[in-house]
Amino acid sequence: MMMRTKVVSALAPLALVLAAAAGCTSDGGDAAAPGSSALPASAEPSGAAPASSAVPAPSGSGGGGTGGDSTRCHHGDLQIEVAPAPGGGAAGSQYSWLKFVNMTSHRCTLYGYPGVSWVTGANGQQVNRPAGRDPSAKPEHFGLDAHQPAHAQVSMPQTGNFGDADCKPVQAAGFRVYLPDETAADFVPVPMTVCSADGVGLAQIGPMISGLSE
């Protein structure tokens, strides 16, 4: 199936940090499951970039808190980039934020988790499984005004936490990101080393949060 992929620019400083302290990947098969509003799941994004790729997502989507809401934010409405998270991370893990900015002239709504996966390129293969959802964070429905930001935090275990034989580290080109309840993805280029062994060193994604403070 052909994928519509919008390529977005990531923040240069983060690319340098992540290239050194790589996190390991996401949750599902070759196509990353789109984010959804209910609880279990997993993404790609940014800038004023070219067209993007429609990938119907097979795994773990769940029902949508905003699914049917004509005002919800759709693919193409938001610019997505990667930014360093306050605090940087914890022992053995690297935190970063997916930053979403409403590029339309109207207010739209968000609820749930974005779908996030490591991929080998803008139209590349998924590496490992999509990011699992952070069960400690509760998603909230909120409105996003024109040109206002939101974010979701990604936690990535460092590949050094695992032996090479168990981790099978590989170079990923960036994230594939789905907005909640969307089936088209954006690609955010952020080169990093991640685990390719199935289920080892998976990333974790938090829910969409209004603004840029925790």
Backbone as CSV, one residue per row, in Angstrom:
resi,resn,N_x,N_y,N_z,CA_x,CA_y,CA_z,C_x,C_y,C_z
1,MET,0.841,-1.189,0.000,0.000,0.000,0.000,0.877,1.240,0.000
2,MET,0.574,2.229,-0.806,1.353,3.472,-0.873,1.127,4.276,0.383
3,MET,2.153,4.926,0.899,2.020,5.733,2.092,2.210,7.200,1.764
4,ARG,1.286,8.054,2.256,1.460,9.495,2.102,2.322,9.983,3.246
5,THR,3.489,10.504,2.966,4.373,10.871,4.072,4.810,12.319,4.045
6,LYS,4.456,13.054,5.077,4.908,14.436,5.194,6.232,14.431,5.943
7,VAL,7.277,14.977,5.346,8.587,14.984,5.995,8.769,16.283,6.753
8,VAL,9.160,16.157,8.029,9.272,17.344,8.853,10.663,17.510,9.417
9,SER,11.074,18.730,9.677,12.413,18.931,10.187,12.430,18.856,11.695
10,ALA,13.421,18.118,12.244,13.554,18.020,13.689,14.556,19.045,14.178
11,LEU,14.569,19.268,15.503,15.523,20.218,16.057,16.918,19.625,16.037
12,ALA,17.878,20.343,15.506,19.242,19.843,15.382,19.846,19.404,16.689
13,PRO,19.698,20.169,17.788,20.352,19.761,19.037,19.893,18.402,19.486
14,LEU,18.590,18.122,19.330,18.119,16.830,19.808,18.678,15.698,18.990
15,ALA,18.821,15.946,17.677,19.366,14.894,16.832,20.722,14.471,17.345
16,LEU,21.544,15.431,17.794,22.879,15.116,18.295,22.792,14.334,19.589
17,VAL,21.869,14.745,20.465,21.738,14.047,21.743,21.274,12.627,21.533
18,LEU,20.244,12.473,20.684,19.658,11.147,20.521,20.573,10.213,19.761
19,ALA,21.362,10.773,18.836,22.266,9.916,18.091,23.220,9.242,19.048
20,ALA,23.600,9.927,20.146,24.540,9.366,21.097,23.853,8.448,22.084
21,ALA,22.669,8.857,22.587,22.053,8.132,23.690,20.758,7.499,23.264
22,ALA,20.801,6.650,22.301,19.614,6.179,21.612,18.608,5.490,22.507
23,GLY,17.335,5.706,22.220,16.274,4.962,22.863,15.890,3.834,21.944
24,CYS,15.165,2.888,22.425,14.772,1.771,21.591,13.285,1.745,21.370
25,THR,12.860,1.307,20.365,11.635,1.546,19.607,10.258,1.335,20.155
26,SER,9.368,1.110,19.279,7.944,1.144,19.460,7.184,-0.185,19.518
27,ASP,5.780,-0.197,19.310,4.837,-1.352,19.514,4.230,-1.999,18.257
28,GLY,3.965,-2.530,17.388,3.265,-3.150,16.344,4.070,-3.611,15.182
29,GLY,3.569,-4.047,14.089,4.258,-4.680,12.974,4.889,-3.707,12.026
30,ASP,4.853,-4.015,10.724,5.556,-3.193,9.753,4.958,-1.808,9.601
31,ALA,3.647,-1.657,9.827,3.061,-0.326,9.760,2.683,0.089,11.160
32,ALA,3.119,1.274,11.587,2.850,1.713,12.942,1.380,1.968,13.127
33,ALA,0.843,1.527,14.247,-0.560,1.742,14.513,-0.817,3.194,14.823
34,PRO,-1.915,3.747,14.304,-2.194,5.142,14.585,-2.562,5.322,16.029
35,GLY,-2.303,6.487,16.573,-2.664,6.770,17.947,-4.153,6.828,18.063
36,SER,-4.680,6.485,19.217,-6.106,6.576,19.409,-6.390,7.126,20.767
37,SER,-7.662,7.387,21.029,-8.000,8.036,22.259,-8.075,7.123,23.456
38,ALA,-8.420,5.879,23.282,-8.531,5.012,24.427,-7.171,4.536,24.879
39,LEU,-7.110,3.583,25.857,-5.810,3.402,26.453,-4.770,2.539,25.781
40,PRO,-4.684,1.358,25.435,-3.448,0.705,24.985,-2.807,1.268,23.700
41,ALA,-1.503,1.632,23.194,-1.043,1.867,21.807,0.312,2.362,21.380
42,SER,0.563,3.398,20.370,1.843,3.854,19.877,2.052,5.079,18.995
43,ALA,3.903,6.086,16.177,3.988,7.369,15.447,4.853,7.854,14.299
44,GLU,4.959,9.816,13.538,5.887,10.459,12.592,5.619,11.907,12.190
45,PRO,6.615,13.194,11.959,6.097,14.555,11.863,6.843,15.796,11.382
46,SER,6.695,16.925,11.074,7.033,18.315,11.368,7.007,19.289,10.231
47,GLY,7.093,20.523,10.569,7.283,21.673,9.735,6.338,21.863,8.576
48,ALA,6.563,22.936,7.848,5.810,23.165,6.638,6.408,22.270,5.591
49,ALA,6.003,21.004,5.566,6.670,20.043,4.721,5.749,19.475,3.679
50,PRO,6.319,18.700,2.747,5.554,18.123,1.653,4.585,17.052,2.084
51,ALA,3.897,16.533,1.121,2.829,15.565,1.279,3.166,14.429,2.199
52,SER,2.201,13.602,2.593,2.467,12.604,3.581,1.806,11.299,3.261
53,SER,1.950,10.294,4.149,1.610,8.977,3.745,0.485,8.336,4.499
54,ALA,-0.541,7.885,3.802,-1.690,7.291,4.456,-1.421,5.830,4.708
55,VAL,-1.360,5.448,5.952,-1.108,4.059,6.282,-2.200,3.597,7.212
56,PRO,-3.134,2.755,6.764,-4.151,2.278,7.668,-3.463,1.450,8.719
57,ALA,-3.757,1.681,9.979,-3.005,1.046,11.016,-3.660,-0.181,11.542
58,PRO,-2.905,-1.245,11.555,-3.464,-2.480,12.028,-3.544,-2.596,13.511
59,SER,-2.605,-2.327,14.355,-2.734,-2.808,15.706,-3.242,-1.799,16.687
60,GLY,-3.701,-2.283,17.828,-4.064,-1.599,19.034,-4.566,-0.181,18.959
61,SER,-5.601,0.130,18.247,-6.077,1.498,18.202,-7.107,1.845,19.254
62,GLY,-8.159,1.160,19.402,-9.149,1.490,20.422,-10.041,2.635,19.991
63,GLY,-11.094,2.890,20.727,-12.061,3.901,20.345,-11.558,5.302,20.540
64,GLY,-12.144,6.280,19.929,-11.667,7.637,19.983,-12.544,8.555,20.775
65,GLY,-11.937,9.284,21.729,-12.674,10.250,22.503,-13.119,11.403,21.641
66,THR,-12.394,11.677,20.555,-12.802,12.760,19.666,-13.189,12.237,18.301
67,GLY,-13.253,10.906,18.166,-13.555,10.339,16.862,-14.849,10.809,16.310
68,GLY,-15.365,11.322,15.514,-16.650,11.837,15.160,-16.807,13.299,15.449
69,ASP,-15.842,13.897,16.134,-15.916,15.321,16.440,-15.306,16.077,15.264
70,SER,-16.146,16.855,14.556,-15.667,17.505,13.331,-14.625,18.576,13.628
71,THR,-14.494,18.956,14.903,-13.525,19.999,15.237,-12.175,19.423,15.633
72,ARG,-12.026,18.107,15.674,-10.763,17.560,16.154,-9.648,17.835,15.150
73,CYS,-8.427,17.835,15.664,-7.263,18.112,14.816,-6.992,16.925,13.902
74,HIS,-6.809,17.195,12.629,-6.567,16.160,11.628,-5.128,16.217,11.124
75,HIS,-4.733,15.133,10.487,-3.435,15.090,9.826,-3.321,16.265,8.864
76,GLY,-2.214,16.966,8.899,-2.021,18.137,8.046,-2.336,19.436,8.757
77,ASP,-3.086,19.368,9.881,-3.390,20.579,10.637,-2.223,21.008,11.518
78,LEU,-1.427,20.023,11.946,-0.392,20.298,12.935,1.009,20.105,12.371
79,GLN,1.894,21.008,12.735,3.324,20.840,12.447,3.940,20.086,13.622
80,ILE,4.782,19.108,13.337,5.357,18.285,14.393,6.879,18.317,14.310
81,GLU,7.495,18.478,15.468,8.953,18.409,15.537,9.339,17.804,16.878
82,VAL,10.611,17.468,17.013,11.115,16.892,18.255,11.869,17.961,19.028
83,ALA,11.657,17.992,20.342,12.346,18.949,21.209,12.820,18.227,22.463
84,PRO,13.899,18.708,23.080,14.350,18.086,24.322,13.303,18.255,25.410
85,ALA,13.107,17.230,26.224,12.176,17.324,27.342,12.881,17.939,28.543
86,PRO,12.176,18.720,29.329,12.771,19.255,30.557,13.294,18.114,31.429
87,GLY,14.498,18.231,31.911,15.067,17.178,32.745,15.874,16.173,31.956
88,GLY,15.576,16.009,30.674,16.387,15.142,29.815,16.155,13.665,29.918
89,GLY,15.768,13.159,31.100,15.547,11.729,31.235,15.867,11.226,32.626
90,ALA,15.876,9.918,32.765,16.212,9.275,34.032,17.329,8.293,33.746
91,ALA,17.804,7.620,34.793,18.896,6.664,34.610,18.520,5.622,33.566
92,GLY,19.337,5.530,32.529,19.112,4.516,31.503,18.082,4.866,30.459
93,SER,17.447,6.047,30.550,16.420,6.441,29.580,16.630,7.874,29.129
94,GLN,16.225,8.162,27.911,16.284,9.508,27.344,14.857,9.968,27.078
95,TYR,14.493,11.166,27.546,13.169,11.713,27.291,13.263,12.789,26.213
96,SER,12.256,12.838,25.371,12.130,13.941,24.418,10.649,14.228,24.235
97,TRP,10.360,15.384,23.676,8.976,15.755,23.417,8.710,15.768,21.927
98,LEU,7.545,15.266,21.544,6.992,15.541,20.228,6.164,16.808,20.399
99,LYS,6.537,17.839,19.693,5.863,19.143,19.805,4.923,19.310,18.612
100,PHE,3.667,19.630,18.884,2.638,19.780,17.861,2.141,21.232,17.876
101,VAL,2.147,21.895,16.737,1.671,23.282,16.655,0.520,23.341,15.655
102,ASN,-0.586,23.938,16.067,-1.751,24.096,15.199,-1.449,25.147,14.128
103,MET,-1.303,24.710,12.901,-0.932,25.614,11.809,-2.143,26.164,11.064
104,THR,-3.353,25.840,11.529,-4.555,26.343,10.869,-4.970,27.675,11.485
105,SER,-6.039,28.248,10.965,-6.564,29.506,11.512,-7.734,29.253,12.450
106,HIS,-8.005,27.977,12.756,-9.136,27.658,13.616,-8.722,26.763,14.784
107,ARG,-9.531,26.751,15.802,-9.321,25.898,16.972,-9.703,24.465,16.616
108,CYS,-8.923,23.493,17.101,-9.277,22.088,16.925,-9.014,21.355,18.240
109,THR,-9.527,20.142,18.375,-9.423,19.431,19.645,-8.549,18.190,19.531
110,LEU,-7.933,17.824,20.656,-7.080,16.640,20.725,-7.439,15.827,21.959
111,TYR,-7.284,14.511,21.825,-7.502,13.626,22.968,-6.797,12.300,22.691
112,GLY,-6.005,11.854,23.634,-5.419,10.530,23.508,-3.925,10.542,23.258
113,TYR,-3.450,9.445,22.698,-2.024,9.225,22.466,-1.715,9.267,20.968
114,PRO,-0.623,9.919,20.584,-0.199,9.775,19.187,0.378,8.380,18.978
115,GLY,0.340,7.897,17.754,1.008,6.646,17.426,2.436,6.952,17.006
116,VAL,3.409,6.229,17.586,4.819,6.547,17.330,5.618,5.277,17.065
117,SER,6.387,5.283,16.003,7.273,4.160,15.691,8.607,4.680,15.175
118,TRP,9.659,3.877,15.371,10.935,4.141,14.722,10.839,3.637,13.285
119,VAL,11.443,4.377,12.354,11.463,3.927,10.965,12.826,4.193,10.345
120,THR,13.098,3.505,9.240,14.398,3.617,8.579,14.470,4.788,7.601
121,GLY,13.346,5.462,7.364,13.333,6.606,6.454,11.922,7.135,6.298
122,ALA,11.767,8.202,5.498,10.460,8.830,5.304,9.409,7.839,4.835
123,ASN,9.792,6.928,3.968,8.891,5.875,3.510,9.478,4.513,3.877
124,GLY,10.233,4.521,4.982,10.996,3.327,5.329,10.249,2.315,6.171
125,GLN,10.961,1.250,6.468,10.425,0.146,7.238,10.415,0.485,8.717
126,GLN,9.394,0.004,9.417,9.333,0.181,10.861,10.413,-0.659,11.537
127,VAL,11.012,-0.100,12.592,12.018,-0.822,13.367,11.399,-1.217,14.706
128,ASN,11.407,-2.507,15.018,10.830,-3.016,16.258,9.339,-2.655,16.335
129,ARG,8.772,-2.690,17.531,7.341,-2.424,17.692,7.090,-0.939,17.957
130,PRO,5.833,-0.496,17.747,5.499,0.898,18.075,5.669,1.158,19.568
131,ALA,5.799,2.418,19.929,5.929,2.802,21.332,4.682,2.390,22.097
132,GLY,4.881,1.841,23.290,3.755,1.526,24.155,3.274,2.778,24.859
133,ARG,2.066,2.740,25.395,1.496,3.905,26.065,1.872,3.953,27.535
134,ASP,2.139,5.136,28.016,2.478,5.342,29.413,1.215,5.181,30.256
135,PRO,1.128,4.098,31.054,-0.101,3.849,31.806,-0.265,4.765,33.011
136,SER,0.796,5.489,33.371,0.728,6.346,34.558,0.132,7.718,34.245
137,ALA,-0.024,8.044,32.964,-0.542,9.358,32.567,-1.956,9.217,32.011
138,LYS,-2.843,10.097,32.429,-4.236,10.038,31.975,-4.474,11.066,30.870
139,PRO,-4.988,10.623,29.709,-5.255,11.585,28.631,-6.415,12.512,28.975
140,GLU,-6.346,13.737,28.488,-7.407,14.713,28.701,-7.790,15.367,27.381
141,HIS,-9.075,15.613,27.218,-9.586,16.282,26.025,-9.319,17.778,26.161
142,PHE,-8.747,18.398,25.121,-8.494,19.838,25.184,-8.568,20.457,23.799
143,GLY,-8.788,21.768,23.772,-8.811,22.507,22.521,-7.463,23.157,22.264
144,LEU,-7.069,23.204,20.998,-5.795,23.805,20.618,-6.081,24.968,19.670
145,ASP,-5.831,26.192,20.148,-6.092,27.374,19.336,-5.087,27.488,18.189
146,ALA,-5.417,28.307,17.208,-4.531,28.528,16.061,-3.147,28.950,16.533
147,HIS,-2.125,28.280,15.998,-0.712,28.571,16.252,-0.260,28.259,17.687
148,GLN,-1.110,27.557,18.436,-0.737,27.175,19.793,-0.132,25.766,19.806
149,PRO,0.767,25.469,20.787,1.436,24.170,20.820,0.804,23.174,21.798
150,ALA,1.122,21.926,21.564,0.829,20.829,22.490,2.036,19.902,22.426
151,HIS,2.087,18.919,23.313,3.219,17.988,23.243,2.828,16.624,23.797
152,ALA,3.666,15.649,23.503,3.568,14.313,24.082,4.997,13.864,24.350
153,GLN,5.225,13.247,25.504,6.591,12.857,25.877,6.906,11.425,25.447
154,VAL,8.089,11.264,24.859,8.582,9.942,24.477,9.730,9.566,25.413
155,SER,9.638,8.387,25.993,10.712,7.858,26.842,11.394,6.722,26.094
156,MET,12.732,6.807,25.956,13.468,5.829,25.155,14.599,5.204,25.959
157,PRO,14.548,3.907,26.224,15.663,3.241,26.909,16.918,3.322,26.056
158,GLN,18.055,3.507,26.687,19.310,3.535,25.946,19.718,2.118,25.558
159,THR,20.283,2.009,24.369,20.663,0.680,23.887,21.727,0.039,24.767
160,GLY,22.502,0.871,25.479,23.537,0.347,26.369,22.974,-0.427,27.548
161,ASN,21.655,-0.317,27.783,21.028,-1.089,28.854,20.964,-2.572,28.519
162,PHE,21.180,-2.904,27.249,21.015,-4.277,26.779,22.298,-4.711,26.064
163,GLY,22.618,-5.964,26.130,23.758,-6.452,25.356,23.447,-6.385,23.870
164,ASP,24.489,-6.234,23.046,24.272,-6.163,21.598,23.528,-7.377,21.060
165,ALA,23.812,-8.538,21.625,23.160,-9.760,21.138,21.660,-9.735,21.409
166,ASP,21.266,-9.140,22.541,19.838,-9.070,22.882,19.149,-7.899,22.194
167,CYS,19.870,-6.780,22.071,19.290,-5.549,21.520,19.305,-5.523,19.990
168,LYS,20.381,-6.006,19.392,20.591,-5.905,17.945,20.442,-4.441,17.495
169,PRO,21.317,-3.559,17.983,21.174,-2.127,17.670,21.305,-1.827,16.179
170,VAL,20.464,-0.921,15.711,20.492,-0.467,14.319,20.264,1.044,14.310
171,GLN,20.548,1.667,13.179,20.332,3.103,13.030,18.928,3.341,12.493
172,ALA,18.133,4.117,13.244,16.815,4.551,12.758,16.945,5.973,12.229
173,ALA,16.124,6.318,11.242,16.196,7.655,10.645,15.300,8.657,11.360
174,GLY,14.315,8.152,12.121,13.409,9.056,12.817,12.128,8.374,13.224
175,PHE,11.109,9.203,13.505,9.802,8.733,13.961,8.773,8.747,12.834
176,ARG,7.881,7.791,12.865,6.627,7.899,12.124,5.559,8.202,13.171
177,VAL,4.799,9.300,12.959,3.854,9.780,13.973,2.445,9.912,13.398
178,TYR,1.483,9.336,14.112,0.066,9.467,13.788,-0.611,10.306,14.864
179,LEU,-1.432,11.259,14.476,-2.273,11.938,15.450,-3.335,10.952,15.942
180,PRO,-3.887,11.170,17.144,-4.949,10.286,17.631,-6.083,10.148,16.618
181,ASP,-6.486,8.921,16.362,-7.604,8.588,15.479,-7.379,8.927,14.003
182,GLU,-6.125,9.151,13.601,-5.808,9.412,12.201,-5.083,8.206,11.604
183,THR,-5.210,8.011,10.297,-4.541,6.898,9.626,-3.458,7.348,8.651
184,ALA,-3.196,8.657,8.593,-2.094,9.181,7.789,-1.005,9.647,8.745
185,ALA,0.246,9.419,8.362,1.368,9.686,9.267,2.296,10.769,8.740
186,ASP,3.051,11.354,9.672,4.136,12.275,9.339,5.463,11.623,9.712
187,PHE,6.511,12.001,9.014,7.854,11.522,9.331,8.666,12.657,9.935
188,VAL,9.285,12.389,11.093,10.172,13.372,11.713,11.579,12.812,11.725
189,PRO,12.499,13.409,10.962,13.858,12.877,10.911,14.650,13.186,12.179
190,VAL,15.049,12.141,12.890,15.903,12.271,14.071,16.784,11.022,14.113
191,PRO,17.973,11.053,13.510,18.822,9.861,13.480,19.189,9.409,14.895
192,MET,19.068,8.112,15.155,19.414,7.569,16.467,19.598,6.063,16.371
193,THR,20.290,5.517,17.356,20.484,4.070,17.421,19.431,3.473,18.334
194,VAL,18.759,2.423,17.851,17.674,1.801,18.607,17.804,0.280,18.544
195,CYS,17.107,-0.406,19.426,17.111,-1.869,19.404,16.168,-2.379,18.320
196,SER,16.620,-3.370,17.572,15.769,-3.950,16.530,15.214,-5.316,16.925
197,ALA,15.734,-5.918,18.013,15.233,-7.218,18.450,13.792,-7.063,18.933
198,ASP,12.926,-7.932,18.485,11.501,-7.817,18.755,11.206,-7.689,20.249
199,GLY,10.561,-6.573,20.632,10.127,-6.378,22.007,11.196,-5.895,22.965
200,VAL,12.434,-5.720,22.514,13.527,-5.297,23.406,13.711,-3.782,23.337
201,GLY,13.792,-3.129,24.502,14.076,-1.702,24.556,13.034,-0.831,23.894
202,LEU,11.769,-1.142,24.096,10.710,-0.377,23.438,10.554,1.022,24.034
203,ALA,10.199,1.974,23.189,9.908,3.332,23.646,8.518,3.356,24.278
204,GLN,8.258,4.428,25.009,6.947,4.631,25.626,6.481,6.041,25.320
205,ILE,5.200,6.183,24.969,4.655,7.486,24.604,3.582,7.917,25.604
206,GLY,3.622,9.191,25.991,2.592,9.742,26.858,1.450,10.322,26.053
207,PRO,0.376,10.734,26.710,-0.774,11.319,26.002,-0.485,12.741,25.521
208,MET,-1.327,13.234,24.638,-1.233,14.613,24.186,-1.563,15.539,25.340
209,ILE,-0.733,16.600,25.514,-0.908,17.556,26.604,-0.869,18.963,26.014
210,SER,-1.786,19.813,26.437,-1.828,21.181,25.944,-0.617,21.968,26.429
211,GLY,-0.056,22.818,25.572,1.048,23.668,25.954,2.388,22.965,25.967
212,LEU,3.390,23.633,26.539,4.741,23.081,26.571,5.267,22.982,27.986
213,SER,4.368,22.836,28.959,4.785,22.588,30.339,4.164,21.282,30.792
214,GLU,4.817,20.608,31.758,4.346,19.294,32.168,3.135,19.394,33.064
